[in-house]
């Protein structure tokens, strides 16, 4: 004798009154779990009172701790413990003044679209 399952409890028997947009949920998941991005900017004094700056590296800070950094020229990839270590690597170690600049949180995501609109 086959076992009967209560109505509405079998696979694929979702409550039809419940609206669920999988695409929207996927985009929200991506935005919630996105790593934080930052830049390392070196400052150079050109003359008295004149300072210039350039982005020398980009980094990604993962939620679980490690930081991946790549030089702006596409070389010198590093895996470090923190963004502050990247700041040291491109600042104090080189005898330069460097700043850590965080990009704002992600605000948009789109499926099957190479450019997400904010």
C-alpha positions as CSV (number, residue, x, y, z in Angstrom):
1,X,0.0,0.0,0.0
2,X,1.4,3.4,-1.0
3,X,1.8,6.0,1.7
4,X,-0.2,9.1,1.2
5,X,1.2,12.5,1.6
6,X,-0.9,15.4,3.0
7,X,-2.0,17.8,0.4
8,X,0.5,20.6,-0.1
9,X,3.4,18.9,1.5
10,X,4.9,17.1,-1.5
11,X,7.7,18.4,-3.7
12,X,6.6,21.1,-6.1
13,X,3.4,21.8,-4.2
14,X,4.1,25.4,-3.2
15,X,1.4,27.6,-1.8
16,X,0.2,29.4,-4.9
17,X,-0.7,32.5,-2.9
18,X,2.9,33.0,-2.0
19,X,4.8,35.2,-4.5
20,X,8.4,34.3,-5.0
21,X,10.7,35.9,-7.5
22,X,13.8,33.7,-7.8
23,X,15.6,36.3,-9.9
24,X,15.0,39.0,-7.3
25,X,16.2,36.6,-4.5
26,X,19.4,35.7,-6.5
27,X,20.2,39.4,-6.9
28,X,19.6,40.1,-3.2
29,X,21.8,37.1,-2.3
30,X,24.6,38.4,-4.5
31,X,24.4,41.9,-3.1
32,X,24.3,40.6,0.5
33,X,27.4,38.3,0.1
34,X,29.5,40.6,-2.1
35,X,33.0,41.3,-0.9
36,X,34.0,44.9,-0.2
37,X,36.4,46.6,-2.6
38,X,39.0,49.1,-1.9
39,X,41.8,51.0,-3.5
40,X,45.3,51.9,-2.3
41,X,46.2,55.4,-3.3
42,X,49.8,56.7,-3.0
43,X,50.3,60.5,-2.4
44,X,53.4,62.3,-3.7
45,X,54.5,65.9,-2.9
46,X,55.3,67.6,-6.2
47,X,56.1,71.0,-4.8
48,X,55.4,73.1,-1.7
49,X,51.7,72.7,-1.1
50,X,51.1,70.6,-4.3
51,X,50.3,67.0,-3.8
52,X,49.4,64.4,-6.5
53,X,47.9,61.0,-6.0
54,X,47.5,57.8,-8.0
55,X,45.7,54.5,-7.5
56,X,48.4,51.9,-7.2
57,X,46.4,48.8,-6.2
58,X,42.9,47.4,-5.9
59,X,41.7,45.0,-3.3
60,X,38.9,42.8,-2.3
61,X,38.1,42.1,1.4
62,X,36.3,38.9,1.9
63,X,33.9,38.4,4.8
64,X,35.9,35.5,6.3
65,X,39.1,37.5,6.6
66,X,41.6,37.3,3.7
67,X,42.3,40.2,1.4
68,X,43.2,39.8,-2.2
69,X,45.2,42.8,-3.7
70,X,46.5,43.4,-7.2
71,X,48.6,46.2,-8.4
72,X,46.8,48.7,-10.7
73,X,49.3,47.7,-13.4
74,X,47.9,44.1,-13.2
75,X,51.0,42.7,-11.5
76,X,52.0,42.1,-7.9
77,X,49.1,40.0,-6.6
78,X,49.0,39.5,-2.9
79,X,46.9,37.6,-0.3
80,X,47.0,39.4,3.0
81,X,45.3,39.3,6.4
82,X,43.7,42.7,6.3
83,X,43.3,45.8,4.2
84,X,45.7,47.6,6.6
85,X,48.5,45.2,5.6
86,X,47.9,46.2,2.0
87,X,48.2,49.8,3.1
88,X,51.5,49.0,4.8
89,X,52.7,47.1,1.7
90,X,52.1,50.0,-0.7
91,X,52.9,52.7,1.8
92,X,55.4,52.4,4.6
93,X,57.3,49.5,3.0
94,X,57.9,51.7,-0.1
95,X,58.5,54.8,1.9
96,X,55.4,56.4,0.4
97,X,52.3,57.9,1.9
98,X,49.4,55.7,1.1
99,X,45.7,55.8,1.9
100,X,43.0,53.2,2.0
101,X,39.9,54.2,0.0
102,X,36.7,52.0,0.3
103,X,34.3,51.8,-2.5
104,X,30.7,52.3,-1.5
105,X,28.5,49.2,-1.0
106,X,27.1,47.6,-4.0
107,X,23.7,49.0,-5.0
108,X,22.6,47.0,-8.0
109,X,22.6,43.6,-9.5
110,X,21.1,42.2,-12.7
111,X,20.9,38.7,-14.2
112,X,22.2,38.2,-17.7
113,X,23.3,41.8,-18.0
114,X,27.0,42.7,-18.1
115,X,26.3,46.1,-16.7
116,X,24.1,46.4,-13.7
117,X,22.2,49.7,-13.5
118,X,22.0,51.5,-10.1
